Amino acid sequence: MRQRAGGVYYEFRIRGLLGETLLGAFPGLHADVQGGETVLAGSLADQSALHGVLAQIALLGLELLDLHRKRS
């Protein structure tokens, strides 16, 4: 597994383009726009952090299109 800062690297593909306010809800993840989608990516420390990001996506009413745990 590719690990950074003691965690596992994930990519979350979300429908639509997220503005600065929404991106601020995901500290520690970087964003990349690909077509009409936003990819949030970064290292998460553990399963609890992963579930926290997923809960934040749901809370904000965002549509999660895909989630990948990246391998090296």
C-alpha positions as CSV (number, residue, x, y, z in Angstrom):
1,M,0.0,0.0,0.0
2,R,1.1,3.5,-0.7
3,Q,1.2,5.2,2.7
4,R,1.8,8.8,3.5
5,A,2.0,10.4,7.0
6,G,1.2,7.1,8.6
7,G,-2.0,6.5,6.7
8,V,-3.5,5.0,3.6
9,Y,-4.0,7.0,0.4
10,Y,-7.6,7.4,-0.9
11,E,-9.3,9.1,-3.8
12,F,-12.9,10.2,-3.6
13,R,-14.6,11.1,-6.9
14,I,-17.5,13.5,-6.3
15,R,-20.1,14.7,-8.9
16,G,-19.8,18.4,-9.7
17,L,-17.2,21.1,-9.0
18,L,-16.7,22.0,-5.4
19,G,-16.2,25.6,-4.4
20,E,-13.7,26.8,-1.8
21,T,-16.3,26.7,1.0
22,L,-17.1,23.0,0.4
23,L,-13.4,22.1,-0.1
24,G,-12.8,23.7,3.3
25,A,-14.8,20.9,4.8
26,F,-12.1,18.4,3.8
27,P,-8.8,19.6,5.4
28,G,-5.9,17.4,4.6
29,L,-7.3,16.3,1.2
30,H,-6.3,18.0,-2.0
31,A,-8.7,18.5,-4.9
32,D,-8.4,18.0,-8.6
33,V,-11.0,18.8,-11.2
34,Q,-11.5,16.2,-13.9
35,G,-14.3,17.0,-16.3
36,G,-17.4,17.8,-14.3
37,E,-16.1,16.0,-11.2
38,T,-14.0,16.7,-8.2
39,V,-11.4,14.2,-7.0
40,L,-10.4,14.6,-3.4
41,A,-7.3,12.7,-2.5
42,G,-4.9,12.2,0.4
43,S,-3.8,10.0,3.3
44,L,-6.1,9.1,6.1
45,A,-4.8,7.8,9.4
46,D,-7.3,4.9,9.9
47,Q,-10.8,3.5,9.2
48,S,-12.4,6.1,11.6
49,A,-10.9,8.9,9.4
50,L,-12.2,7.3,6.3
51,H,-15.7,7.0,7.8
52,G,-15.5,10.7,8.9
53,V,-14.9,11.8,5.3
54,L,-17.7,9.6,4.0
55,A,-20.0,11.1,6.7
56,Q,-19.0,14.6,5.7
57,I,-19.7,13.9,2.0
58,A,-23.2,12.6,3.0
59,L,-23.9,15.5,5.4
60,L,-23.1,18.0,2.7
61,G,-25.4,16.2,0.2
62,L,-22.6,15.5,-2.2
63,E,-22.8,12.5,-4.6
64,L,-19.9,10.1,-4.2
65,L,-19.3,8.5,-7.6
66,D,-16.3,6.4,-6.7
67,L,-13.8,5.6,-3.9
68,H,-10.4,4.1,-4.4
69,R,-7.8,2.9,-1.9
70,K,-4.6,3.5,-3.9
71,R,-1.9,0.9,-4.1
72,S,1.7,1.7,-4.8
